[in-house]
Amino acid sequence: MPSAFSELIAAQFDPLYRTALRLTGNVSDAEDLVQETCLRAHRAWAQLRERAGARAWLFQILRTTWIDLLRKAARRPVLLAMEHEPEQPLADAAPVPNITAAADRQALEQGFDEEVLAAMNELAEEERLALMFQTFGGLSYREISAALECPLGTVMSRLHRAKAALRTRLAEYAMREGIIPRSHSSEEGRSNA
């Protein structure tokens, strides 16, 4: 008979993985993040007082683990092989994306166009995280509130701002792709006036 913890992990594994994949940008790092999240959750399982809030608790651990991994990576020295003088100072160099293989990139996108991914990545971090927890994790407003340790109203505001920013940023893209008719935009402009 599976334990309550095993049942929780089984039920939440896919949402955790989808969210981790969006946070990390590649399959390998997402797998590591989910594995570390499950390990930390297992260690702390006895401390969880309300089993009803276990799903939000699990995503809170995912978030904390992700932040810890980012901090650890930031402290790690970066070795660069330099055969000649760089054309631009290293401080001004653009960051290298963390996506290494075409398969990782294809798995990451899973139905998202480059333009949609770029728009999501332009969001403020707290808005992007709330949106990912809702979209990829399937969390409710209350669960996101618990996972992000912020008031329910703050979650609602963050999600509203994120969705409004995406609507604005992706309007032209949606018309170009035929998702919304071209006349929709002009009618919307007149109704807002």
C-alpha positions as CSV (number, residue, x, y, z in Angstrom):
1,M,0.0,0.0,0.0
2,P,1.6,3.3,-1.1
3,S,2.2,5.9,1.6
4,A,0.6,9.4,1.6
5,F,3.9,10.8,0.5
6,S,4.3,8.4,-2.4
7,E,0.7,9.2,-3.5
8,L,1.5,13.0,-3.4
9,I,4.6,12.6,-5.5
10,A,2.9,10.4,-8.0
11,A,0.0,12.9,-8.4
12,Q,2.2,15.9,-8.6
13,F,5.2,14.6,-10.5
14,D,4.1,15.8,-14.0
15,P,3.1,19.4,-12.8
16,L,6.4,19.6,-10.8
17,Y,8.4,18.5,-13.9
18,R,6.6,20.9,-16.3
19,T,7.2,23.8,-13.9
20,A,10.9,22.8,-13.3
21,L,11.4,22.5,-17.1
22,R,10.2,26.1,-17.6
23,L,12.3,27.3,-14.7
24,T,15.6,25.7,-15.7
25,G,15.3,25.7,-19.4
26,N,16.6,22.1,-20.0
27,V,15.6,18.5,-19.4
28,S,18.7,17.5,-17.3
29,D,18.4,20.5,-14.9
30,A,14.7,20.0,-14.6
31,E,15.2,16.4,-13.7
32,D,17.8,17.4,-11.1
33,L,15.5,20.0,-9.7
34,V,12.5,17.7,-9.3
35,Q,14.7,15.0,-7.7
36,E,16.2,17.4,-5.2
37,T,12.7,18.8,-4.5
38,C,11.4,15.2,-3.8
39,L,14.3,14.5,-1.6
40,R,13.8,17.6,0.5
41,A,10.1,17.0,0.7
42,H,10.7,13.4,1.9
43,R,13.1,14.6,4.6
44,A,10.5,17.2,5.8
45,W,7.4,15.1,5.4
46,A,7.0,14.5,9.1
47,Q,7.0,18.3,9.7
48,L,4.0,18.9,7.4
49,R,1.1,19.7,9.7
50,E,-1.7,20.0,7.2
51,R,-1.8,17.3,4.6
52,A,-4.5,19.3,2.7
53,G,-1.9,21.9,1.8
54,A,0.7,19.4,0.7
55,R,0.5,20.3,-3.0
56,A,1.3,24.0,-2.3
57,W,4.0,22.9,0.2
58,L,5.6,20.8,-2.5
59,F,5.8,23.7,-5.0
60,Q,7.1,25.9,-2.2
61,I,10.0,23.4,-1.8
62,L,10.5,23.4,-5.6
63,R,10.8,27.2,-5.6
64,T,13.2,27.2,-2.7
65,T,15.3,24.5,-4.2
66,W,15.4,26.3,-7.5
67,I,16.6,29.5,-5.8
68,D,19.2,27.6,-3.8
69,L,20.5,26.0,-7.1
70,L,20.7,29.5,-8.7
71,R,22.6,30.9,-5.8
72,K,25.0,27.9,-5.8
73,A,25.6,28.3,-9.6
74,A,26.2,32.1,-9.2
75,R,29.0,31.4,-6.6
76,R,30.6,28.8,-8.9
77,P,33.6,30.2,-10.8
78,V,33.3,30.3,-14.5
79,L,36.3,29.2,-16.5
80,L,36.8,30.7,-19.9
81,A,39.3,29.5,-22.5
82,M,40.7,32.5,-24.1
83,E,42.9,32.1,-27.2
84,H,42.8,35.7,-28.1
85,E,41.6,39.0,-26.7
86,P,37.8,39.3,-26.5
87,E,36.2,41.8,-28.8
88,Q,34.0,43.2,-26.0
89,P,34.7,43.3,-22.3
90,L,33.4,40.2,-20.5
91,A,31.1,42.3,-18.2
92,D,29.2,43.5,-21.3
93,A,29.0,40.0,-22.9
94,A,25.5,38.7,-23.4
95,P,24.6,35.7,-21.1
96,V,24.8,32.3,-22.8
97,P,21.4,30.5,-22.8
98,N,21.3,27.4,-20.7
99,I,19.7,25.3,-23.5
100,T,22.4,23.0,-24.9
101,A,20.7,20.5,-27.2
102,A,18.0,20.7,-29.8
103,A,16.1,17.9,-28.0
104,D,16.2,19.9,-24.8
105,R,14.9,23.0,-26.6
106,Q,12.1,21.0,-28.3
107,A,11.0,19.5,-25.0
108,L,11.1,22.9,-23.4
109,E,8.9,24.5,-26.0
110,Q,6.2,21.8,-26.0
111,G,3.8,23.7,-28.1
112,F,5.1,27.2,-27.4
113,D,6.4,29.4,-30.2
114,E,9.6,31.3,-29.7
115,E,7.7,34.5,-29.5
116,V,5.5,33.2,-26.7
117,L,8.6,31.9,-24.7
118,A,10.3,35.3,-25.2
119,A,7.3,37.2,-23.9
120,M,7.1,34.9,-20.8
121,N,10.7,35.4,-20.1
122,E,10.3,39.2,-20.3
123,L,7.9,39.1,-17.3
124,A,9.1,40.2,-13.9
125,E,10.3,37.2,-12.0
126,E,7.5,37.1,-9.4
127,E,4.9,37.4,-12.1
128,R,6.5,34.7,-14.2
129,L,6.8,32.3,-11.3
130,A,3.1,32.8,-10.4
131,L,2.1,32.3,-14.0
132,M,4.2,29.1,-14.3
133,F,2.8,27.7,-11.1
134,Q,-0.7,28.3,-12.4
135,T,-0.1,27.3,-16.1
136,F,2.4,24.4,-15.8
137,G,1.8,23.4,-12.1
138,G,-2.0,23.7,-12.2
139,L,-2.0,25.4,-8.8
140,S,-5.0,27.4,-7.5
141,Y,-4.6,31.0,-6.3
142,R,-4.5,29.8,-2.7
143,E,-1.9,27.2,-3.5
144,I,0.2,29.7,-5.3
145,S,-0.1,32.0,-2.4
146,A,1.1,29.3,0.0
147,A,3.9,28.2,-2.4
148,L,5.2,31.8,-2.9
149,E,4.5,32.8,0.7
150,C,2.6,35.9,-0.2
151,P,-1.0,37.1,0.3
152,L,-3.7,35.9,-2.0
153,G,-4.4,39.4,-3.3
154,T,-0.7,39.7,-4.3
155,V,-1.0,36.4,-6.3
156,M,-4.1,37.7,-8.1
157,S,-2.4,41.0,-8.9
158,R,0.8,39.3,-10.2
159,L,-1.3,36.9,-12.4
160,H,-3.4,39.8,-13.7
161,R,-0.3,41.9,-14.6
162,A,1.4,38.9,-16.2
163,K,-1.6,38.0,-18.4
164,A,-2.2,41.6,-19.3
165,A,1.5,42.0,-20.3
166,L,1.3,38.8,-22.4
167,R,-1.9,40.0,-24.1
168,T,-0.3,43.3,-25.0
169,R,3.0,41.8,-26.0
170,L,1.5,39.0,-28.1
171,A,-1.5,40.7,-29.8
172,E,0.3,41.2,-33.1
173,Y,1.6,37.7,-33.0
174,A,-1.9,36.3,-32.3
175,M,-3.3,38.2,-35.3
176,R,-0.4,37.1,-37.5
177,E,-0.9,33.5,-36.6
178,G,-4.7,33.7,-37.0
179,I,-5.4,33.0,-33.4
180,I,-7.5,36.2,-33.2
181,P,-9.0,38.0,-36.2
182,R,-7.3,41.3,-37.3
183,S,-10.5,43.2,-36.8
184,H,-10.6,42.1,-33.1
185,S,-7.7,44.5,-32.2
186,S,-9.3,47.5,-33.9
187,E,-12.7,46.9,-32.3
188,E,-11.0,46.5,-28.9
189,G,-9.3,49.8,-29.3
190,R,-12.6,51.6,-30.1
191,S,-14.4,50.0,-27.1
192,N,-11.5,51.1,-24.8
193,A,-11.8,54.7,-26.0
